Each structure stands twice: as structure tokens, then as C-alpha cells.
């Protein structure tokens, strides 16, 4: 596998089913948000999944490691990240179940077809655009320069079948903004789970599931607390990492 690595790349062992991921550390490695979202989705056997803004394929590979019967379309605008995702899929023996689509996520429904997916997932860039100096790749990954919540919701709604699910992770402070964009596309928020770093802290993150074309009715799940003390994960967080294949 090392022969397939380009200069600056490394292998990340997902510690589940032997899956590995090709990553470029200078581009940043997948975050805890990705692990939490993979756990939250509750992917089901045989699901047709689409990952909007897939990056190097970390979320899709975590989902496939959890449930090998799914198929996964990975939509990513950067060609270099698409190449990494394709090579990771080939190494993990799931190339036949993965389709990497190198387009803007706004174009995904036209490229992949409308109404065919059971589950759409996204760990989108969710910071407001600033003039801060940063590399263009980092800006695309972190700031909503190439997409925003309305664009994300439109693509997800077009891709999903009736009653299909859209799962994403967003800042807690932007929940109402995201929910408004989703409901404008007939994607009804059905599950929310807030996450805080420590007991007694305000949540900074929210995991959200919306369903297409269903009635209103929202379940707010118990808050997820990540650490009992600095460097010491809570029991639930340790379990999430073990089930995701990551070392606790």
C-alpha cells in the first residue's frame, strides 16, 4: 500500500475490519466531528448513502467499515481529495461499492440522479467566510465559501427518496439557521443531539437528522459529554470510539 502513497501522504488505520485511510497531514486529518457523525447516523444494511463534501473519504470509509453492505457516493470538489478517496476504497476492497464524484455538491443531483438515496450525510464547512489568511484548501474545508446551508439542503433534498434521512454536524449556535434551511426543502428535523466538552459546559456542537417529506415532531436526545477531565474521555465517548474502530 505504501507504494500507492504520494509524497506527504500517510496511512491512518481505522482499527476496524482492517480499513485504512490515505491522508495528507498538511491538509488536516479527519476530526472528532466525523467520528461522532458516523456513530449518530445509525447506518442500516443495504443503505444507499451519499456523502456531500466528502473530503478524502473519511466519513464514508467509517460508515463502510461499520456496515459493509452499503453503497456510498462521495461528492467532493477537490480532485486531489477525490483521488485519495478512490485509492482508499481500492485498498479496502470496496471500490465496487464506492463512487467518487468530483463535482460541486450543488451539481450532485444532476450527476448522481434524484430521489435514489436512503441516507445523505455531511460534515460541512460551517464557519462564516472571513478575510483571514489561509490556504485555499483550508478555506474550502472550514468556511462556507463554496457552499452554505441552503445549498446543502437543496442538494440533500434532491438526492433523497421520500422519508430518506439527512444527517449532518453543525455548530450548536447555528441550529436554527440550519433547521430553517432544511425545512425550506421539506427536510423535517427529527433528531438533535448536542455535544459539550465537559460536564457543566454549554454545548458547542449539534448532530442533526432530518427526514424528507414527513410530519413535524422532534426528538432531543440526551447531551453528549466528551470528557470527564482533560484527556479522559467519558465512558460513552470511549464506547463511540471503540465502535467506530478508533482506539479509545
N, C-alpha and C positions, 0 to 999 in steps of 0.2 A: 504493500500500500504506500510506503514511503516514496516509492518511485513515482507515484502519481501526484506528489505534493509539489507545488510551485515554491519558489524562494519566498521565505517569510511565513509559509503556512505551517500548521501543526495539526496533529490529530487530538481530538477530545474524545475520551472514552465515556460513553453514556451509561456504562455499567448496567446494561440491560440487553439481554439477547445478543450480546457481542456487538451491538451497534456502536459505530464511531462517527464522528462528525469532523469534516475538514473546516478549520477556522484560520483566519488571519488575525493574530492578536492586535496588530496596529489598527484594524477596523473595529476592534472591540469584540468580545466574546458574548455568547448569549447570557442573559441576565436571569435573576431570580424570578422576574415577572413571567418569563417564558415557562419556567418550571411550574409556577402557580397556575398559569392558564392551562397548561397541559393536564394538570390534575382536575381543574374546575370543569373542563368541557364534558367529562364523562363520555368519551368517545365510545360508540357502540359497534359491535361486529357488523362488517359489511358497509359501514357508512361511506358515502362519497363525500370527501372533505375538500375544501378549498381554503388555502392559507393566503390571505391578502397582505402583501408586504412581507413576503416570506424570508427575506434576507438570505442567509446561507443555508436555510432549511432546518434550523434547529427545532422549531416547534413541530414541523411535520415529521421529523425523524423521531422526536419524543413520542408523538401520537402513534406512529407506526410501530415503535418498539413496544408500546402498551398493547396495541391491538393490530396484529399483522394482517388481518383480513380487510382492512380499509384500503381505499384508493385515495391518493392525495394529489391535488393540483396545487402547485406552488407558484404564486404570482409575484414577480419581483422585477423592478425596473432596471436594476444594475446587472449588466451582462456578466461581470466577474463573479458576483454572488450567485447568479444562476448556474455558472459553471461549477462552482463549489458544491452547490446543492445536487447537481446531476452526478458528480463524481462520488459524493457521499452515498447517494441512493444506489449507485452501481456497486460500491464496495459492500454495502449492507445487504445486497441481494434483492433489493426491492425496486429496481429500475422499472420493471414492468408495471408496477403499481403506482409510480410517480410520474407526473407530467409537469415539467418546469416550463412556465410560460413567461417569457421575458418581455413584458409589456407594462405600461402604466396600469395600476389597478382600476382606473376608470374604464379601461378598454377590456377588462377581464370578461364581462358578459358576452361581448361580441366574439372574443377569442375562444371561450370555453363553452358557450351556449347558456341559454337562460332556463332557469327552473329545474336544474338537474341535480342540485347538491342537497344532501341531508344536513350538512354542517359546514358553516363558514367560520373561520377563526381569524383573529388578527391581534397582534401586539403592535399597534401602530405607533408612528412618531406622534407624540401627543403634547409636545411643548409648542407654545406660540412662536412664530417666526421672529427672530431678533436680528440685529446687525452685528452680533458678536462674531469675532474672527474664529473660523473653524473650517476644516476641510469639507469639501462638498459632500463626500460620503457620510461624514458625521452629521452634517446638516440634514441630509435626507433621512437618516436613521432616527434623529432625535426631534426635529422640528417639522411642523406641518407645512413644509414648503411645497411638497408635491401632492399632498392630499390633506383633506380636513374631514371632520366628522360627517357632514352632509354627503361628500363624495364617497366616503367609505360605506355609508348606509345605503346609498343608491346602488352601488355595485353588489353589496351583500344581498340586498332585497331581490335584485335581478337574478342572481345566481341560485338562490334558494328555491326549493319546491315549497308548496303550501305546507305550513306548520314546521318547516325546516328551522334550524336553530343557528343563531349567530352569537358567538362567544368572543368577547374581547376584554382587554385590560386597559384601564384608563386612570388618570389621577382622580382621587376622591373629590377634589374641588370642582371637577368638570362633569360630574354625573348628570346634572340637569341639562347641560348643554348637549351631551351625548344622547340622553333619552329623548330630547326634543327632535334631534336629527333622525333617530331611529323611528319614532312614531310617525314622522312625516312620510316615511316609506312603508308604513303598515308593518313595521317590526316592533312588536309589543314587548317591552321589558318584562321578563317573568322571574328572573332570579338576580339578586345582588349579593355580593359578599365583600365587605370592606376588610382591609388589612392594615394593621398597625405594627410598628416595630417592636414596641414593648407594652406591657400591661399599663393602663392608665394614660397612654398616649393617644392623641387623635389619629384617626386613620389617614393614610396618605394615598392609598391605592384602592381601586374598586374593580372587582371581577363582575362582569355583567353578561347575562344571557337574555337574548330577545328571540321571540318566535314570530314567524311570518303569518299574518292573517288570522291571528287568534284574538280572543277577548282579553280585556284588561284583567289584571289580578297578579299582584307582585308578592313574591316570597323574599324577605330579607333574612339571609342566613346569619348565624352567629358570627361575630367578628373573628377574623383570623389574627392571632398574635404570633409574631415570628420569633421573638427571643425572650427568654426568661431573664437573661442578663447578657451583657456584651459577650458575643462569641458562643453563647449557649442557646441553641435552638429549643423552642418548646417541643413537647412530645409530638404534637400534631405536625409541626413543621418537619421534624425528623422523619415522621412517617411518610409525609408527602415526598420528601427527597428519596427515601428508600423505594417508594412505589414508582417514582419517576425514573429510577435507575441511577440517580445521583447518590454519591456517598453521603451519608448523614454526618 
